Amino acid sequence: MVDEEKHSRIKEALRLRGLSLSDIARAHEVKQSTVSLVSTGWRRSRRLESAIAAALDLAPEEIWPDRYI
């Protein structure tokens, strides 16, 4: 399920920490669009979900509870 509002909150939280989805993409050697697809909910990737969550000092389950039932 696509959640643009959650995607915006993730981007803002990263920005407040001096990071971006592009930074995560570079660190994991994937395209920024791939990280965006995961963030919006279009695609799933436990590796990238974990990377986003770690950057926010959260568990992936806290950001995407519906994915980790």
C-alpha positions as CSV (number, residue, x, y, z in Angstrom):
1,M,0.0,0.0,0.0
2,V,1.4,3.4,-1.0
3,D,1.6,5.9,1.9
4,E,2.8,9.3,0.6
5,E,2.2,10.9,4.0
6,K,4.4,8.4,5.8
7,H,7.0,8.8,3.0
8,S,7.0,12.6,3.6
9,R,7.4,12.1,7.4
10,I,10.3,9.7,6.8
11,K,12.0,12.3,4.5
12,E,11.5,15.1,7.0
13,A,12.8,13.0,9.9
14,L,15.9,12.1,7.9
15,R,16.4,15.8,6.9
16,L,16.3,16.8,10.6
17,R,19.2,14.3,11.2
18,G,21.1,15.7,8.2
19,L,20.4,12.7,6.0
20,S,18.3,11.9,3.0
21,L,17.0,8.9,1.1
22,S,19.9,9.5,-1.4
23,D,22.4,9.1,1.5
24,I,20.9,5.8,2.3
25,A,20.9,4.8,-1.3
26,R,24.6,5.6,-1.7
27,A,25.5,3.8,1.5
28,H,23.7,0.6,0.2
29,E,24.8,1.0,-3.4
30,V,21.2,1.2,-4.8
31,K,19.4,4.0,-6.7
32,Q,17.7,6.7,-4.8
33,S,14.4,5.7,-6.6
34,T,14.7,2.2,-5.1
35,V,14.9,3.6,-1.6
36,S,11.9,5.9,-2.4
37,L,9.9,2.9,-3.6
38,V,10.5,1.2,-0.3
39,S,9.7,4.3,1.7
40,T,6.4,4.9,-0.1
41,G,5.4,1.2,0.2
42,W,5.5,0.3,-3.5
43,R,8.3,-2.2,-2.9
44,R,9.6,-4.2,0.1
45,S,13.1,-4.7,1.1
46,R,14.0,-5.7,4.6
47,R,17.6,-4.5,4.0
48,L,16.5,-1.0,3.0
49,E,13.7,-0.8,5.5
50,S,16.2,-1.7,8.2
51,A,18.6,1.0,6.9
52,I,15.9,3.7,6.9
53,A,14.8,2.6,10.4
54,A,18.4,2.6,11.7
55,A,19.0,6.1,10.4
56,L,16.0,7.2,12.4
57,D,17.0,5.2,15.5
58,L,13.8,3.1,15.2
59,A,12.9,-0.5,14.5
60,P,11.4,-1.2,11.1
61,E,8.3,-2.5,12.9
62,E,7.7,1.0,14.3
63,I,7.7,2.6,10.9
64,W,5.9,-0.1,8.9
65,P,3.9,-2.1,11.5
66,D,1.6,-3.6,8.8
67,R,4.7,-5.2,7.2
68,Y,5.9,-6.9,10.3
69,I,2.9,-8.6,11.7
